[in-house]
Amino acid sequence: MTVETTISVIVFVPTMAVTVWLLAVVIRRLLGVRLGPVRTILAAVLVLFLTPPIIQGFAPPDPATVGGGEAILLSAVSIVIAALLAMVALVILEVLLPTGSLPGPLELWRGAGRRVARVRRYWTITRIALRHGLGRFLRERGGPGPGSAASRRRLGRSLRMALDEGGMTFVKLGQQLSTRRDMLPAEFVDELTTLQDRVAPVPWDEVAGVLAAELGRPVDEAFAWIDPEPLAAASVAQVHAARLPDGTEVVVKVRRPGVAAVVERDLDILERLARTLEARTAWSRSFGARRLVGGFAEALREELDFTVERDNLQAMAAVLAASPDRGVGVPVPYPALSSERVLVMQRLPGTPLGAAAPLLERLGDERRAAIAAGLLDTMLDQVLVHGLFHVDLHPGNLLVADDGALGMLDLGSVGRLDTATRVAIGQLLGALGRGDSVAVSDALLQLVDRPDTVDERELQRALGALIVRYAAPGSTAGATAVAGLLRTFTSYGLGVPPPVAAVFRAFATLEGTLGLLMPGFDLVGYARSAGGRRIAEALAPDRLPGTLEEELAALLPVLRRLPRRVDRIGEALEQGRLRVNVRLFADDQDRLLVTGLLHRSLLTVIGAAAGVMAVLLLGMGKGPELSDSLGLFPLLGYGLLVVAVVLILRVLVVIFRRD
């Protein structure tokens, strides 16, 4: 390679790079939207390839007759036409493959392994769904749903078997769905409640490796003794009994090795499936598949992080300490020995409630009723007073000691309520105690996401019927009452926020637990009387001064400003200056919507007008001659045609973009 050739290459490459970059910037600027950098650069390269043949097509047969000015003009026209063609190609590509619908080259290279694993998992899930007869519900035209209770029960059984075969993440999803009686038929819920988290224990060598890595020292240095055989094994973690060097009995909860990667892979697939189903099927849009999966993913990720459960244990211990002692406790965690994958906590004495029938029989009915009432009062304290409550108090999460004391386990996921929600739930319980359907309706409308229009009179009648049926004295249909209430929400288009749904789920689960503690325990009646009792306690003479002080402290700033405002209104009224201003489009989203519509309308009108003028000019002959071969009217006509095409393309690219 000669020196001249080397210099030419050194000059040519940066010049072409700068030219391509400038063309890409101009194309993106003309279209007015941010497109992918790869496709924009490819469009700029296309301009360079199209310009020479377009110049040859416009140039006269004898290039010697073309002057310097005409050559520059021909080159500019050719570049403009090539740019227009590239922009047309960009718009067509945006219509067929919108920006972001395909990953970039770097993403393709980095995620090739993940995509292969995801495709295999997709295929496995699809085969499971097809094998259990669920394939038709993955399409929009899947046919009508099951009409009879027997067919719903068969379909629920198929769904349960498919989720069970899908693995740990799908079993967890089914267990959460089993608590959503506001979305699923009773037959589905009954089937999904039988899903069990059954897995083989992890070998001790792997568990010891996790413990040593998390503790930063050998296991025998951290514990005086630890049992290699687990007390319990689940899909997320397993629990081992241990003893600290000071002799304290503890339990060690260890996350299964590799479970986080499996969960993240399956959650990614679930989120993608939810997006696809919402785009293709009406039934998934009706109950918000993406929102449901999002809440499930957040809860499952919290369950994988044991630092969350450690903090929840400490917070719940503070809640129980601030409430009257009702014989309910939680294990004390050991933060110094705990991490994201390991949780060490106090070992509470007792027997799981599901296996404590002989112990409860020895305690007697009176003591059992007191234990059940204490547990329900504790839950009401958590929900109404502190806003932190156990969401899943099933019999496996409750220990019964020999003296009847209760221990709550598994606080990996707890419910949290703001003050307004707690007040509304308290008002709901008080209204149920009075049998006031109007007050019940008002309290419920504060709890749920109400649509734009709701027939409150009909809602009050429906709630009145529910009160008569389930809240009457002597009624014990707790879970049935919750299911009926949730069905009422659904029929009136009322959305249940996740924290409120967690409250209903907690009390529906608690009813079965209370039934084991004391058969025939009246959950609805006791909750109704407890709600009335708590309202009466809030209005007791000894608490009224404090309540009044709190209310006055909140109202004092308003009361201070009130006289000045009344004086200003009176003065304006006296002088005839009282006006009421209503700001149109006060919301930013409204202004953006109207502005966008107006801009697109103006671009369409201007583009259409420029196109019509271009056609008229091109049909009027050459007009005043600028040179021997170029007239003014064709020049203006082609220029307006370029303007028309650019403006119309700007409108089209905005219309066809998905976002």
C-alpha positions as CSV (number, residue, x, y, z in Angstrom):
1,M,0.0,0.0,0.0
2,T,1.4,3.4,-1.1
3,V,1.6,6.5,1.1
4,E,-1.0,8.2,-1.0
5,T,-3.4,5.2,-0.5
6,T,-2.8,5.2,3.2
7,I,-3.5,8.9,3.5
8,S,-6.7,8.5,1.4
9,V,-7.9,5.8,3.7
10,I,-7.1,7.8,6.8
11,V,-9.0,10.8,5.4
12,F,-11.9,8.7,3.9
13,V,-12.9,6.7,6.9
14,P,-13.4,9.6,9.4
15,T,-15.1,11.6,6.7
16,M,-17.6,8.8,6.0
17,A,-18.2,8.3,9.7
18,V,-18.9,12.0,10.2
19,T,-21.2,12.0,7.1
20,V,-23.1,9.0,8.3
21,W,-23.5,10.5,11.8
22,L,-24.7,13.8,10.4
23,L,-27.2,12.1,8.1
24,A,-28.5,10.0,11.0
25,V,-29.0,13.1,13.1
26,V,-30.8,15.0,10.3
27,I,-33.1,12.0,9.6
28,R,-34.0,11.6,13.3
29,R,-34.6,15.3,13.6
30,L,-36.8,15.4,10.5
31,L,-39.0,12.5,11.8
32,G,-39.2,14.2,15.2
33,V,-39.1,11.0,17.3
34,R,-36.3,9.0,18.9
35,L,-35.6,5.8,16.9
36,G,-33.2,3.1,17.6
37,P,-29.5,4.1,16.9
38,V,-28.8,1.0,14.8
39,R,-31.7,1.4,12.4
40,T,-31.0,5.2,12.1
41,I,-27.4,4.6,11.2
42,L,-28.4,1.9,8.7
43,A,-30.8,4.5,7.1
44,A,-27.9,7.0,6.9
45,V,-25.7,4.4,5.2
46,L,-28.7,3.7,2.8
47,V,-28.6,7.4,1.8
48,L,-25.0,7.1,0.8
49,F,-25.6,4.0,-1.3
50,L,-28.7,5.5,-3.0
51,T,-27.3,8.9,-3.8
52,P,-24.8,7.9,-6.7
53,P,-27.5,6.1,-8.8
54,I,-30.0,8.9,-8.2
55,I,-27.4,11.4,-9.4
56,Q,-26.7,9.3,-12.5
57,G,-30.4,9.2,-13.2
58,F,-30.9,12.9,-13.0
59,A,-27.6,13.9,-14.8
60,P,-27.8,14.6,-18.6
61,P,-26.1,12.1,-21.0
62,D,-23.1,14.3,-21.4
63,P,-21.7,15.2,-18.0
64,A,-19.5,17.9,-19.6
65,T,-22.6,20.1,-20.2
66,V,-23.3,20.3,-16.4
67,G,-22.0,23.4,-14.8
68,G,-20.6,23.8,-11.3
69,G,-23.8,25.2,-9.8
70,E,-26.0,22.6,-11.5
71,A,-23.7,19.8,-10.2
72,I,-24.1,21.1,-6.7
73,L,-27.9,21.4,-7.1
74,L,-28.2,17.9,-8.6
75,S,-26.1,16.4,-5.7
76,A,-28.3,18.2,-3.1
77,V,-31.5,17.0,-4.8
78,S,-30.2,13.5,-5.0
79,I,-29.2,13.4,-1.3
80,V,-32.7,14.8,-0.4
81,I,-34.4,12.1,-2.4
82,A,-32.2,9.4,-1.0
83,A,-32.9,10.7,2.5
84,L,-36.6,10.6,1.8
85,L,-36.4,7.0,0.6
86,A,-34.4,6.1,3.7
87,M,-37.0,7.8,5.9
88,V,-39.8,5.9,4.2
89,A,-37.9,2.7,4.8
90,L,-37.6,3.7,8.5
91,V,-41.3,4.4,8.8
92,I,-42.1,1.0,7.2
93,L,-39.7,-0.7,9.5
94,E,-41.2,1.1,12.5
95,V,-44.6,-0.2,11.5
96,L,-43.5,-3.8,11.1
97,L,-40.9,-3.9,13.9
98,P,-41.4,-1.0,16.4
99,T,-38.4,0.3,18.2
100,G,-37.7,-1.8,21.3
101,S,-39.6,-4.9,20.0
102,L,-36.3,-6.6,19.1
103,P,-33.1,-6.5,21.3
104,G,-30.0,-4.8,20.1
105,P,-26.9,-6.6,18.9
106,L,-25.1,-6.3,22.3
107,E,-28.3,-7.6,24.1
108,L,-28.5,-10.4,21.6
109,W,-25.0,-11.5,22.2
110,R,-25.2,-11.2,26.0
111,G,-28.5,-12.8,26.4
112,A,-28.2,-15.7,23.9
113,G,-27.8,-18.3,26.7
114,R,-30.7,-16.8,28.7
115,R,-33.0,-16.8,25.6
116,V,-32.2,-20.5,24.9
117,A,-33.1,-21.4,28.5
118,R,-36.2,-19.3,28.3
119,V,-37.3,-20.8,25.0
120,R,-36.9,-24.3,26.5
121,R,-38.9,-23.3,29.6
122,Y,-41.6,-21.7,27.4
123,W,-41.9,-25.0,25.5
124,T,-42.1,-27.0,28.7
125,I,-44.8,-24.7,30.1
126,T,-46.7,-24.9,26.8
127,R,-46.6,-28.7,26.7
128,I,-47.8,-28.8,30.3
129,A,-50.7,-26.5,29.5
130,L,-51.7,-28.4,26.4
131,R,-51.4,-31.8,28.1
132,H,-53.9,-30.6,30.8
133,G,-56.3,-29.1,28.3
134,L,-55.6,-25.4,29.0
135,G,-54.4,-24.5,25.5
136,R,-57.7,-23.0,24.3
137,F,-57.6,-20.4,27.1
138,L,-54.3,-19.0,25.9
139,R,-56.1,-17.6,22.8
140,E,-58.6,-14.9,22.4
141,R,-61.1,-17.2,20.8
142,G,-60.9,-19.9,23.4
143,G,-64.6,-20.5,23.5
144,P,-66.9,-19.8,26.4
145,G,-65.9,-20.7,29.9
146,P,-67.3,-23.7,31.8
147,G,-71.0,-23.1,32.6
148,S,-71.6,-25.8,35.2
149,A,-70.1,-26.4,38.6
150,A,-68.9,-29.8,37.5
151,S,-67.1,-28.5,34.5
152,R,-65.5,-25.7,36.5
153,R,-64.4,-28.3,39.0
154,R,-62.8,-30.3,36.2
155,L,-61.1,-27.2,34.8
156,G,-59.9,-26.2,38.3
157,R,-58.4,-29.7,38.7
158,S,-56.6,-29.4,35.4
159,L,-55.2,-26.0,36.4
160,R,-54.1,-27.3,39.7
161,M,-52.3,-30.3,38.1
162,A,-50.6,-28.0,35.5
163,L,-49.4,-25.6,38.2
164,D,-48.1,-28.5,40.3
165,E,-46.2,-29.9,37.4
166,G,-44.8,-26.5,36.5
167,G,-42.6,-26.3,39.6
168,M,-42.1,-24.2,42.6
169,T,-42.9,-20.8,41.2
170,F,-46.1,-21.9,39.7
171,V,-47.1,-23.8,42.9
172,K,-46.6,-20.5,44.8
173,L,-48.7,-18.7,42.2
174,G,-51.5,-21.2,42.6
175,Q,-51.3,-20.9,46.4
176,Q,-51.7,-17.1,46.0
177,L,-54.5,-17.5,43.5
178,S,-56.3,-19.7,46.0
179,T,-56.7,-16.7,48.3
180,R,-58.3,-14.5,45.5
181,R,-62.0,-15.4,45.8
182,D,-62.8,-12.0,44.2
183,M,-61.3,-13.3,40.9
184,L,-61.8,-17.0,40.7
185,P,-64.8,-19.3,41.0
186,A,-65.2,-21.2,44.3
187,E,-64.4,-24.5,42.5
188,F,-61.0,-23.2,41.3
189,V,-60.2,-21.9,44.8
190,D,-61.1,-25.2,46.4
191,E,-58.7,-27.1,44.0
192,L,-55.9,-24.6,44.4
193,T,-56.0,-24.7,48.2
194,T,-54.8,-28.3,48.0
195,L,-51.5,-27.4,46.3
196,Q,-48.7,-28.5,48.6
197,D,-45.1,-27.3,48.6
198,R,-43.4,-30.7,48.4
199,V,-39.7,-31.1,47.7
200,A,-36.9,-33.3,48.7
201,P,-34.4,-31.9,51.3
202,V,-31.1,-30.4,50.1
203,P,-28.1,-32.6,51.1
204,W,-26.4,-31.4,54.2
205,D,-23.1,-30.8,52.5
206,E,-24.7,-28.1,50.3
207,V,-26.5,-26.6,53.3
208,A,-23.3,-26.4,55.2
209,G,-21.6,-24.7,52.3
210,V,-24.3,-22.0,52.2
211,L,-24.0,-21.5,56.0
212,A,-20.2,-21.3,55.9
213,A,-20.3,-18.8,53.0
214,E,-22.9,-16.6,54.7
215,L,-21.5,-16.7,58.2
216,G,-17.9,-16.3,57.1
217,R,-16.7,-19.1,59.4
218,P,-17.1,-22.9,59.8
219,V,-20.5,-24.1,61.0
220,D,-19.2,-25.7,64.1
221,E,-17.7,-22.3,65.2
222,A,-21.1,-20.5,64.9
223,F,-23.2,-23.3,66.5
224,A,-22.5,-25.7,69.3
225,W,-24.7,-28.2,67.6
226,I,-26.9,-28.3,64.4
227,D,-29.0,-31.2,63.2
228,P,-28.2,-32.3,59.7
229,E,-31.7,-33.6,59.3
230,P,-34.1,-30.7,58.5
231,L,-37.2,-30.0,60.6
232,A,-39.0,-29.0,57.5
233,A,-38.2,-28.7,53.8
234,A,-39.9,-26.4,51.3
235,S,-39.2,-25.2,47.8
236,V,-37.6,-21.9,49.0
237,A,-35.8,-23.0,52.2
238,Q,-35.4,-25.7,54.7
239,V,-35.2,-25.4,58.5
240,H,-32.7,-27.1,60.9
241,A,-32.7,-27.2,64.6
242,A,-29.5,-25.9,66.3
243,R,-28.0,-24.7,69.5
244,L,-25.8,-21.6,70.0
245,P,-22.6,-21.7,72.0
246,D,-24.4,-20.2,75.0
247,G,-26.9,-23.0,75.0
248,T,-29.9,-21.2,73.4
249,E,-32.1,-23.4,71.2
250,V,-32.6,-21.9,67.8
251,V,-33.8,-22.8,64.3
252,V,-31.7,-22.1,61.2
253,K,-33.6,-21.3,58.0
254,V,-31.4,-21.8,54.9
255,R,-32.4,-20.8,51.4
256,R,-32.0,-23.6,48.9
257,P,-28.9,-23.2,46.6
258,G,-29.8,-22.0,43.1
259,V,-33.5,-21.3,43.9
260,A,-33.1,-17.5,43.2
261,A,-32.0,-18.1,39.6
262,V,-34.9,-20.5,39.0
263,V,-37.4,-18.0,40.5
264,E,-36.1,-15.1,38.4
265,R,-36.3,-17.2,35.3
266,D,-39.8,-18.3,36.0
267,L,-40.9,-14.8,37.1
268,D,-39.5,-13.4,33.8
269,I,-41.6,-16.0,31.9
270,L,-44.7,-15.3,34.0
271,E,-44.4,-11.5,33.4
272,R,-44.0,-12.1,29.6
273,L,-46.9,-14.5,29.6
274,A,-49.0,-12.0,31.4
275,R,-48.2,-9.2,28.9
276,T,-49.0,-11.6,26.0
277,L,-52.3,-12.8,27.6
278,E,-53.5,-9.3,28.3
279,A,-52.8,-8.4,24.6
280,R,-54.6,-11.5,23.3
281,T,-57.3,-12.5,25.7
282,A,-60.2,-10.6,27.3
283,W,-60.4,-12.7,30.5
284,S,-56.8,-11.8,31.5
285,R,-57.5,-8.1,30.9
286,S,-60.6,-8.3,33.1
287,F,-58.7,-9.1,36.3
288,G,-55.4,-7.5,35.4
289,A,-53.0,-10.3,34.8
290,R,-49.9,-8.1,34.7
291,R,-50.8,-6.4,38.0
292,L,-51.4,-9.8,39.6
293,V,-48.1,-11.2,38.4
294,G,-46.3,-8.0,39.5
295,G,-47.7,-8.3,43.0
296,F,-46.9,-12.0,43.1
297,A,-43.3,-11.4,41.9
298,E,-42.7,-8.7,44.5
299,A,-44.0,-11.0,47.3
300,L,-41.9,-13.9,46.2
301,R,-38.8,-11.9,45.9
302,E,-39.4,-10.7,49.5
303,E,-39.8,-14.3,50.6
304,L,-36.4,-15.1,49.0
305,D,-34.7,-12.3,51.0
306,F,-34.4,-13.4,54.6
307,T,-33.4,-9.9,55.7
308,V,-37.0,-8.9,55.0
309,E,-38.3,-11.7,57.3
310,R,-35.8,-10.7,59.9
311,D,-37.0,-7.1,59.9
312,N,-40.6,-8.3,59.9
313,L,-40.0,-10.4,63.0
314,Q,-38.5,-7.4,64.8
315,A,-41.4,-5.1,63.7
316,M,-44.1,-7.7,64.7
317,A,-42.4,-8.2,68.1
318,A,-42.7,-4.4,68.7
319,V,-46.3,-4.5,67.6
320,L,-47.1,-7.3,70.1
321,A,-45.2,-5.6,72.9
322,A,-47.3,-2.4,72.3
323,S,-50.6,-4.4,72.5
324,P,-52.2,-6.1,75.5
325,D,-50.7,-9.5,76.3
326,R,-52.9,-12.1,74.7
327,G,-50.5,-15.0,74.7
328,V,-49.3,-14.6,71.2
329,G,-45.6,-14.2,70.3
330,V,-43.1,-14.4,67.5
331,P,-39.5,-15.8,67.4
332,V,-36.7,-13.5,68.3
333,P,-34.2,-13.2,65.3
334,Y,-30.4,-13.0,65.6
335,P,-29.3,-10.3,63.2
336,A,-25.6,-11.0,63.7
337,L,-26.1,-14.6,62.4
338,S,-28.6,-13.7,59.7
339,S,-28.2,-12.6,56.0
340,E,-30.1,-12.7,52.7
341,R,-29.8,-16.5,52.5
342,V,-29.7,-17.5,56.2
343,L,-32.1,-16.6,59.1
344,V,-31.3,-17.7,62.7
345,M,-34.2,-17.2,65.2
346,Q,-35.3,-18.4,68.5
347,R,-36.9,-21.8,68.6
348,L,-40.4,-21.5,70.1
349,P,-41.8,-24.4,72.2
350,G,-44.9,-26.0,70.9
351,T,-46.7,-28.2,68.4
352,P,-47.9,-27.1,65.0
353,L,-51.7,-26.4,65.3
354,G,-52.5,-29.0,62.6
355,A,-51.1,-31.7,64.9
356,A,-52.1,-30.2,68.3
357,A,-55.6,-31.8,68.6
358,P,-54.7,-33.9,71.7
359,L,-53.1,-30.9,73.4
360,L,-56.2,-28.7,72.8
361,E,-58.5,-31.4,74.1
362,R,-56.6,-31.4,77.4
363,L,-57.0,-27.6,77.7
364,G,-60.8,-27.7,77.6
365,D,-63.4,-25.8,75.6
366,E,-63.3,-22.7,77.8
367,R,-59.5,-22.3,77.5
368,R,-59.7,-23.0,73.8
369,A,-62.3,-20.3,73.2
370,A,-60.1,-17.8,75.1
371,I,-57.1,-18.8,73.0
372,A,-59.1,-18.3,69.8
373,A,-60.5,-14.9,71.0
374,G,-57.0,-13.8,71.9
375,L,-55.7,-14.7,68.5
376,L,-58.5,-12.8,66.8
377,D,-58.0,-9.8,69.0
378,T,-54.3,-9.9,68.2
379,M,-55.1,-9.9,64.5
380,L,-57.5,-7.0,65.0
381,D,-54.9,-5.0,66.8
382,Q,-52.4,-5.7,64.0
383,V,-54.9,-4.5,61.3
384,L,-56.7,-1.7,63.1
385,V,-54.1,-0.2,65.4
386,H,-50.6,-0.9,64.0
387,G,-51.2,-1.5,60.3
388,L,-48.8,-4.5,60.3
389,F,-50.3,-7.9,60.2
390,H,-49.6,-11.6,59.4
391,V,-51.2,-12.4,56.0
392,D,-51.1,-16.2,56.1
393,L,-52.0,-17.5,59.6
394,H,-52.8,-21.0,58.4
395,P,-52.4,-23.9,61.0
396,G,-48.9,-24.7,59.8
397,N,-47.7,-21.2,60.7
398,L,-49.0,-21.4,64.3
399,L,-47.4,-23.3,67.2
400,V,-49.4,-24.2,70.4
401,A,-47.4,-24.5,73.6
402,D,-48.4,-26.7,76.5
403,D,-50.0,-23.8,78.4
404,G,-51.9,-22.6,75.3
405,A,-49.5,-19.8,74.3
406,L,-49.4,-19.3,70.5
407,G,-46.3,-18.6,68.4
408,M,-46.6,-17.1,64.9
409,L,-44.1,-18.4,62.2
410,D,-43.2,-17.5,58.7
411,L,-43.3,-13.7,58.5
412,G,-41.6,-13.5,55.1
413,S,-44.5,-11.5,53.8
414,V,-46.6,-9.3,55.9
415,G,-49.4,-6.8,55.2
416,R,-49.1,-3.1,55.7
417,L,-51.9,-0.6,55.9
418,D,-51.9,3.2,55.9
419,T,-53.9,5.2,58.5
420,A,-56.8,6.0,56.2
421,T,-57.3,2.3,55.3
422,R,-57.2,1.3,59.0
423,V,-59.8,3.9,59.8
424,A,-62.1,2.7,57.0
425,I,-61.8,-0.9,58.1
426,G,-62.7,0.1,61.6
427,Q,-65.7,2.0,60.3
428,L,-66.7,-1.0,58.3
429,L,-66.6,-3.3,61.4
430,G,-68.6,-0.7,63.4
431,A,-71.2,-0.4,60.7
432,L,-71.5,-4.2,60.5
433,G,-72.1,-4.3,64.2
434,R,-75.0,-1.8,63.8
435,G,-76.3,-3.5,60.7
436,D,-76.1,-0.1,58.8
437,S,-75.8,-0.9,55.1
438,V,-75.4,2.8,54.2
439,A,-72.4,3.1,56.5
440,V,-71.0,-0.2,55.3
441,S,-71.3,1.0,51.7
442,D,-69.5,4.3,52.5
443,A,-66.7,2.5,54.3
444,L,-66.2,0.0,51.5
445,L,-66.1,2.7,48.9
446,Q,-63.2,4.2,50.9
447,L,-61.4,0.9,50.7
448,V,-61.8,-0.1,47.1
449,D,-60.9,1.4,43.7
450,R,-64.2,2.6,42.5
451,P,-65.1,3.1,38.8
452,D,-66.2,6.3,37.3
453,T,-69.8,5.4,37.8
454,V,-71.3,3.1,40.4
455,D,-74.9,2.7,41.4
456,E,-74.6,3.4,45.2
457,R,-78.2,2.7,45.9
458,E,-78.0,-0.8,44.3
459,L,-74.7,-1.4,46.1
460,Q,-76.3,-0.5,49.4
461,R,-79.2,-2.9,48.8
462,A,-76.7,-5.7,47.9
463,L,-74.7,-5.1,51.0
464,G,-77.8,-4.9,53.1
465,A,-78.7,-8.4,51.8
466,L,-75.2,-9.6,52.7
467,I,-75.5,-8.2,56.2
468,V,-78.9,-9.9,56.8
469,R,-77.5,-13.2,55.4
470,Y,-74.0,-13.4,57.0
471,A,-73.7,-10.8,59.8
472,A,-76.9,-11.6,61.6
473,P,-76.5,-13.0,65.2
474,G,-75.6,-16.7,65.2
475,S,-74.1,-16.7,61.7
476,T,-70.8,-18.5,61.4
477,A,-70.2,-18.3,57.7
478,G,-66.9,-16.3,57.8
479,A,-65.1,-17.4,54.7
480,T,-68.4,-17.6,52.8
481,A,-69.2,-14.0,53.9
482,V,-65.8,-12.8,52.6
483,A,-66.4,-14.7,49.3
484,G,-69.8,-13.1,49.0
485,L,-68.4,-9.6,49.7
486,L,-65.7,-10.1,47.1
487,R,-68.2,-11.3,44.5
488,T,-70.2,-8.1,45.2
489,F,-67.1,-6.0,44.5
490,T,-66.5,-7.8,41.2
491,S,-70.2,-7.5,40.1
492,Y,-70.1,-3.7,40.7
493,G,-66.7,-3.2,39.0
494,L,-65.0,-2.3,42.3
495,G,-61.3,-3.0,42.3
496,V,-59.7,-4.4,45.5
497,P,-56.2,-2.9,46.2
498,P,-53.6,-5.5,47.1
499,P,-53.3,-4.3,50.8
500,V,-57.1,-4.6,51.3
501,A,-57.2,-7.9,49.5
502,A,-54.5,-9.1,51.9
503,V,-56.8,-8.2,54.8
504,F,-59.6,-10.3,53.4
505,R,-57.2,-13.1,52.6
506,A,-55.8,-13.0,56.2
507,F,-59.2,-13.2,57.8
508,A,-60.5,-15.9,55.4
509,T,-57.4,-18.0,56.3
510,L,-57.7,-17.2,60.0
511,E,-61.2,-18.6,60.1
512,G,-59.9,-22.1,59.4
513,T,-57.2,-21.7,62.0
514,L,-59.8,-20.5,64.6
515,G,-62.0,-23.5,63.7
516,L,-59.2,-25.8,64.7
517,L,-58.5,-23.9,68.0
518,M,-62.2,-23.9,68.9
519,P,-64.7,-25.6,66.6
520,G,-67.8,-23.4,65.9
521,F,-66.0,-20.2,66.8
522,D,-68.1,-17.3,65.5
523,L,-65.6,-15.2,63.6
524,V,-68.1,-12.8,62.1
525,G,-70.0,-12.3,65.4
526,Y,-66.9,-11.8,67.4
527,A,-65.3,-9.4,64.9
528,R,-68.6,-7.4,64.8
529,S,-68.7,-7.1,68.6
530,A,-65.0,-6.4,68.8
531,G,-65.4,-3.6,66.2
532,G,-68.2,-2.0,68.2
533,R,-66.2,-2.4,71.4
534,R,-63.2,-0.7,70.0
535,I,-65.3,2.2,68.8
536,A,-66.9,2.5,72.2
537,E,-63.4,2.4,73.8
538,A,-62.3,5.2,71.5
539,L,-65.3,7.3,72.7
540,A,-64.9,6.4,76.4
541,P,-64.7,9.5,78.7
542,D,-61.1,8.9,79.7
543,R,-60.0,8.9,76.1
544,L,-62.2,11.7,74.8
545,P,-59.8,14.5,76.0
546,G,-56.9,13.0,74.1
547,T,-59.0,12.5,71.0
548,L,-60.3,16.0,71.1
549,E,-56.7,17.4,71.5
550,E,-55.6,15.5,68.5
551,E,-58.5,16.7,66.4
552,L,-58.1,20.3,67.5
553,A,-54.3,20.2,66.8
554,A,-55.2,19.1,63.2
555,L,-57.9,21.7,62.8
556,L,-56.0,24.6,64.4
557,P,-54.1,25.8,61.2
558,V,-57.4,25.8,59.3
559,L,-59.2,27.7,62.0
560,R,-56.5,30.3,62.0
561,R,-56.8,31.0,58.3
562,L,-60.6,30.8,58.2
563,P,-61.4,34.4,59.5
564,R,-59.0,36.0,56.9
565,R,-60.5,34.0,54.1
566,V,-64.1,34.8,55.1
567,D,-63.2,38.5,55.3
568,R,-61.6,38.5,51.8
569,I,-64.7,36.7,50.4
570,G,-67.0,39.3,52.1
571,E,-65.0,42.2,50.8
572,A,-64.9,40.9,47.3
573,L,-68.7,40.3,47.4
574,E,-69.4,43.8,48.7
575,Q,-67.3,45.4,46.0
576,G,-68.6,43.3,43.2
577,R,-65.2,41.6,42.6
578,L,-66.2,38.0,43.5
579,R,-65.3,35.7,40.6
580,V,-65.0,32.0,40.2
581,N,-62.2,30.8,38.0
582,V,-62.3,27.4,36.4
583,R,-59.0,26.3,34.8
584,L,-59.5,24.3,31.7
585,F,-56.9,21.6,31.1
586,A,-55.4,22.1,34.5
587,D,-53.9,18.6,34.4
588,D,-50.6,18.1,32.6
589,Q,-51.8,14.9,30.9
590,D,-54.8,16.7,29.5
591,R,-52.7,19.5,28.1
592,L,-50.2,17.0,26.6
593,L,-53.0,15.1,25.0
594,V,-54.7,18.1,23.4
595,T,-51.3,19.6,22.3
596,G,-50.3,16.3,20.7
597,L,-53.6,16.0,18.8
598,L,-53.4,19.6,17.7
599,H,-49.8,19.2,16.5
600,R,-50.6,16.1,14.5
601,S,-53.6,17.7,13.0
602,L,-51.6,20.8,11.9
603,L,-48.8,18.7,10.5
604,T,-51.4,16.7,8.5
605,V,-53.1,19.8,7.1
606,I,-49.8,21.5,6.3
607,G,-48.4,18.4,4.6
608,A,-51.6,17.9,2.6
609,A,-51.6,21.6,1.5
610,A,-47.9,21.4,0.5
611,G,-48.6,18.2,-1.5
612,V,-51.5,19.9,-3.4
613,M,-49.3,22.9,-4.1
614,A,-46.5,20.7,-5.3
615,V,-48.7,18.9,-7.7
616,L,-50.1,22.2,-9.1
617,L,-46.6,23.7,-9.5
618,L,-45.3,20.6,-11.3
619,G,-48.2,20.7,-13.7
620,M,-47.7,24.4,-14.7
621,G,-44.6,23.9,-16.8
622,K,-41.0,25.2,-16.2
623,G,-41.9,28.7,-15.3
624,P,-39.1,31.2,-15.1
625,E,-35.9,29.4,-16.1
626,L,-33.0,29.4,-13.6
627,S,-30.7,27.6,-16.1
628,D,-30.9,25.9,-19.5
629,S,-32.4,22.7,-17.9
630,L,-34.0,23.9,-14.7
631,G,-37.1,25.9,-14.1
632,L,-38.5,27.7,-11.0
633,F,-41.8,25.9,-10.8
634,P,-40.3,22.3,-10.9
635,L,-37.8,23.4,-8.2
636,L,-40.5,24.8,-6.0
637,G,-42.8,21.9,-6.7
638,Y,-40.2,19.2,-5.8
639,G,-39.3,21.2,-2.7
640,L,-42.9,21.4,-1.5
641,L,-43.2,17.7,-2.3
642,V,-40.3,17.0,-0.1
643,V,-41.9,19.1,2.7
644,A,-45.2,17.2,2.3
645,V,-43.6,13.8,2.4
646,V,-41.5,14.7,5.6
647,L,-44.6,16.1,7.4
648,I,-46.8,13.1,6.5
649,L,-44.0,10.7,7.5
650,R,-43.8,12.5,10.9
651,V,-47.5,11.9,11.5
652,L,-47.3,8.3,10.3
653,V,-44.4,7.4,12.5
654,V,-46.2,8.8,15.6
655,I,-49.4,6.9,14.7
656,F,-47.7,3.6,14.2
657,R,-45.4,3.6,17.2
658,R,-46.8,1.5,20.0
659,D,-46.0,3.8,22.8
